[in-house]
């Protein structure tokens, strides 16, 4: 960004800042939607089609576990990507790392769409699938931390929660698009054609992701606070080392809070396999079941900005704590609805669990996590901690299938109990963290940083809303 001319008025500066906030949020939204479209079409295919295509014929339980384990492999790669991409984001800028993430994700997803099946090349098929999934996981590791940090650092004080929530709104939109692409294919194509080549279409469409993402993200300016910190950092220390030295307690809190990834795992991965795979005997049609994540995410897209704005009023911790605990409780009801073959009830419980109460966590963590860390190690600390947490949940689909295999009793109760216990851990981690919403941007991550007095904060927040920015509270 070029230096402003000295004749610029405060109003002009405020207007420029507002425009940058909008542009950063829009870029984060669109980029996350495009990138998570790639990530979640794999998740959908791993539940619905990959067990029959990439693994040996025989025991269906083994095929389901193996397919869901390849989904988990992507999460295992994420901590590695977090170290590398977090370092790049804190040394080369938020904008650059987001472009690198996008290209790696796009090309690896196209690769999945070109893979041969087990019948064609034998064990090379699952091996190549794992390699593509590792690349996907590596690439996505820097997406949310980079996009959240970029939006947060451009956002006006008092509206960081609202603007940062657009990162996750984009993620939910990407999931809608992923399922929406599969719906007409699964519904209108003959099953044989879909199994042979129709499933490849969503993966090959990632070529559009690469083009659209490049057009959008190359125009985003680097954040002023990063450029200032980069200019003043003459020692050029490692941001990863700084993160572990100075931020370990908060990184551990983020690891525990990131375990909330159990809810989308229950909703879209294990839930899909439980409802659709013939071995479980539930018998939901594939095209019918695919509407559950679509409708749930539509509700989430509508709710997320309002929860983000709420966190600017009451703080980050309350929505996360309440949302985590309620989502864990609704996991029981959602899985029970599937177990009794009740499609309408499964829809309602999915909307409540994933579309509504989970957004108390989902809409707020894009502002809360980066606010816990200082500028020079923000992307590294958030990326490493968050991806370690999600990696812990990576093998949950395979674990759920192992402890509650086809034919087991009370599958809904077994899996629901594990999910609820995990959400309690996440809620306790949020409760132990400091509140951050009233701490100025340049003071974030400092142990002795003091929040702005409540009255002054409300005045600054009201002024930021009057200057505009998508919507006023």
N, C-alpha and C positions, 0 to 999 in steps of 0.2 A: 504494500500500500504506500502510495506516495505521500510525503509529508504535506499537511494542509498549509495553505497560505496563511500568513499571519493575519490577514484581514477577515478571515472566517469568523462569523459570530457564534456565540454559544448555541443559538437556535440551529444554525447550520450544522455545527458539530453534532448536536443531539439528533438532528435529522439523518446525518450520515451514519451515526451509530445505530439508529433504528433500522435503516435500510440494510446495514451489514448484519444485524440480528436476524432480520427476516430472511435474508439471502442464505445465511449460515444454516438456519433452521430448515429452510426449504431444501437445501442441498443435502443436509443430514437425513431428512425424511426420504427424499427420492433415492439417495444412494443406499440407505438401509433397506428400503423396500426392494430395490433391484437385487441387492446382494443376498438378502434373506429369501427371496424367491428361489434363488439357486439352492440355498441350504435346505429349504423345506420341501422342495420337490423330491429331493433325495429321501427325506424322512417319510414322505408319503409313499414313495415307491418301495422303500425298505419294508414297510408294513404290508403293502397290498400286493406286490408283484415279484419282488426280488427273490423271496424264498423258492419260487417255482422256476426261476430263470438261471440263477447263478450258483446253485448248490446241488449236491448229488440228490437224486431221487431216493426215496426210502422213508425214513422216520420223519414225519412232518414236524414234530416238536423240535428235532435237531435243526431242521432247515429254518424254522422261525427264529430260534435262538441265534443261529449263525448270522442270519440276515440282520436282526436287530443289533447284534454285536458289531457289525460293520458300521451301523449308525453310530454306535458308541466310540468306535475308533476315531471318528472325526473329532470328538470331544477330547480324546486322549492327546491328539496333535495340537490342541488349542493352547495348552500351557507353553509348549515349545514356541509356537507362533507368537504368544504373548511376550516372551522374553525378547525375541528378535524385533517384532513390529512395535512393541512398546518403546524399545530403545530408539528405533528410527523415528517414532512419533515425537519423542522428547528431544531428539538431536537434530532432525531434519525437518520437523514441522508436522502439524496435524494434517494439512492438505496433502502432502506428499505420501504419507503412509496410507491415507484413504484411497488414493489412486492405485497404489501397489496392491492393496487388499482386493480392490475391484477386479483388476486384471487377473490375478491368480485365481480368484473364485470363478470368474467367467470361463476361463480356459479349462479348468479342471472339471467343471460341470458339463461343458461340451464333450469332454473326454468320456464321461460316464455314458452319454448318449450314443457314443460310437463303439462301446465295448462289445465284444463277442460274448455269447452265453456259454453256460457249462456244457451244453450239448455240442457246441462248436469247438471249444478248445479245452474242455476239461477243467482241471484245477487252476489253469491260468485265469479263468474267468473271475473267481472270487479274489485271487491275488491282485489282479489289475483293479478290481473294484475297490479293494482296500487302499491301494496306492492313490487312486483318485480321491477317495474319501479323506485320506491324510492331507492331501493338498488343500481340499476344501476347509478342513478344520484349521490348518495353519493360517489360511487366508482370512477366515472370519474372525480370528482371534483379536485382530486389531480394529475391527469395524466399530463396535459399539463404544469402546473406550476412546478411539480417535474421534468419532462423530460427536459423542457426548462432550468431550473436552472442548472441541471446536465450538460447538453451540454454546456451551456454558460460558466460554471466554468471550464470546461476542454478545451475550445476552445482557440487557440492562439490569442493574441491581434491583431486586424486588420482583423480578420476573424470570429468574433463572429456572425455577421448577417448571414453569409453563413452557418456555422455549425448549428446554432440554427434553421434555416429554415427547417432542416430535420425533426424536430418534426412535423411540419404541413404537410410536404410532406408525412410523414407516415399516418397522419390523412386522407389526401385525398386518399391515397392508400387503407386505410381501407374502405372508402366509395365505391371505385371501386369494391373491393372484395364483399362488402355487396350486391350491386346491381347485380354484376355478378353472384352471387350464386342464386339470385331470377330469373334472366333472363331465364336460361334453364328450371327451374321448372315451371315458369308461361307460357312459350311458349309450352313446350312439354307435360306437364301433362294435362290430362283432367281437366276441371275447377272444377268438383265435387271432384276429388281426391285431387287437390291442396287445396281446401277449407277445406277438412276434415283433411288431415294429411301432405300434401306436404309442407305447409308453416312452419311446425315445424322443418324441416330438417336444415335450416340455423341456428336456435337457438341451436339445439343439437350439431352441429358441433363446438360450442364454447369449447367443451371438448379439441379440438386441441389447442385452444387459451391458455388454462391453462398449458398444457404440454410445448408447444413451448415457451411461455413467461417465464416460470420458467427456462428453459434451457438457454435462452438468458440473462435474467436480473441478474441471480445469479452470473454471472462472472464479472459484472461491478464493478470497484473500486469506492469508495467514492471520492468526489472531494477534492483536497488538500486545497482549500480555506475554505471549510466547516470544515475540520478536524482542521485546524489552528484556525479558529474562535471558534470552540467547545472547543479546548484545552485552549484558552485564556479567555473564558467566565467563570469566577469563581463565578459570582453572580447567574447564571442560571435563568435569568429572562424569563418571558413568551414572546415568539416571537409575539404572537397575540397582547398582550398589547403594546409591542414595536412598532408594525406596526401601530396601531391606534394612538399612542402618537406621533410618529415621521414622519409618512408617509401618513397622511390623505389626503393632497392635491393631491398627486400622485395617491393614491388609488381611489379618486373620478374621476380623469382623466381616469384611467383604466376602471372604471365602465362605463363611457360614451363611451369610445372607443370600449368596448366589446359589445355595442349595435349593432355593425356591424354584429352580429349573425343574424340580420334580413335578410341578403342576402341568406345564406343557408336555412333559414326558407321559404323564398319566393320561392327559387329554388326547394327544395326537399320535403317540407311538404305541404304548402298551394298550391304550383304549381301542385303537384301530385294530391291532392284531387280535385282541380279545373279542371284538365284535364281529370281525370279518373272516378271520382264518377258519377254515372248515374244522380243524382239529379241536377247536374250543366248542363247536356245536351251537354257537349263538345264532349265526345265520343272517346277520345284517347284510343287505346288498351293498356292494362296494360304492356304487353311485349314491345310494341313500346315506351311507355313513359319512361320505365326504362332505355332506352339507353341514355336519356338526361343527367342524373347525371353521368352515366358511361363515356360518351365522355367528358363532362365538366371537370370531375376530372382527366381524362388522360391528358388533356391540362394543368391543374393546376399542376400536378406532374412534367411535363416538365418545367414549367415556374418558379416554386417556388425557386429552387436554384439560378437562375439567378437574381431574385429580391432580394434574400438574399445577394448575392454578391454586387448588386448595392447599397444596403443600407450600405455596408461597405465603399463604395466610396463617396456617397453623403449625407449620414445620414439616420436616421430612419424616420423622420417626413415627408419628401416629398413623398415617395411612399405611406405612409398611407393616407395622405390627398388627394392626387390625386386618389388613388384607391377607397377610400370611396365615393367620390363625383361621380365618373364615374359609379361605381356599382349601386348607387342609381338611376341615370338617366336611365341606361339600364334595371332596374326593370320594368319601364313603358313599354318598348318595348317588353320585355319577356312575360309579362302578356297579352299584347295586341295581341301578336302572338297566344297565347293559345285561346284568346277570339274569334278570327276569324278562328279557327280550322286549322291553318296553321302549320303543323308539321315541315317542313324544316325551316321555319322562327323561330319557337320556338327553334329549335336546334341551329341556328346561334346566336340568342340572349342569349341563355344559355351559349354558349361558350364565348361570349364577356363579359357578366355580371359576371359569376361565374368562368369560366375557366381562364380568362385573367385579367380584371381590378381589380376584388376583391382580387387577389393575391398581389396587392400592399399593402393591409392591412394584409392579411393572412400570407404572407411569412415573414413579418417583426415583427409582434407583439411578436413572441417567443423570440426575442432578446431584443426588446424595453421594454416590460413590466418588465422582471427581472432586466434590467439595471437601472430601476428607483428606485430600492430598495437595501438596504444593505444586506450583506450575512446572518446575524443572523435572519432576519425576511423576507427574500426574498420569500420563498415558501408561507408563510402565507399571506403576503401582496398581492402577485400576485393572489393566489388562491381565497382569499376572494373577492377581487375587481373584478376579471374577472368573477367569478361565480355569483356574485350579478348582474353584467351587463347582463350576459346571462339569468339569472332567470327573469329579467325584460322582456326579449324577449320571455320567455317560453310560455306565453299564447297568443302570437301573432297569431298562427294558428287558435285557437278558436276565437280570437277577429276578425280576418279577415273574418272568416265564419259568425260571428254574424253581422258585419257591411256590409258585401257583401254576403248575403246568396244566395242560388240558386234562380234564377228568378229576382235578383236585376239588375238594370241598371248600366252600366259603372263599372263593378267589377274591371276591370284592372286599371281604373283611381283611384278609391277609395283606393285600396290596394297599388298601386304604389306610391301614394302621401304620405301615411303613411311611407312607406319604405324609400322614399327619404328624408323626414324630419328627420328620425332617422339617416341616414348617414351623414347629415349636422351636427348634434350634435356630432357625432364621430369625424368628421374632425376638428371641432372647439376645441375639447378636445386635439387632437394631436397637433394642432397649439399652444396651451397654454403650452405644456410640454417643458422641456429643452431637448436639443439634447444630446445624450449619447454615440454616437459611438466612440468618441475619448477619453473617460474617462477610465483610467486604472481600471481593475477588482476590486482591493482592495479599490478603492475610490468610487465605485458606491454607490449611495444612500446618499452620504455626501453632505449637502447643499453647502459647499464651495469648492467642488471638481473642479479642473481646467482641461480642456481637454488638451491632448498632442498637441503641436503645429502641424499644418497641415503638414509641411515638415517632421518632425520626425515621425509622424504617418504614412505617406505614405512609408517612408523607412522601418519601422517595419512591415507594412503590406506586402510589397514586400518580405522581408526576410521570413515571415511566409509562403507566397505562394511558395517560392523556396524550403522550407523544405517539401512541399507536403501537401496532404490532399484532396483527392477525385478529385479535379480539380483545375487548376490554372486560375486566371482571365485573 
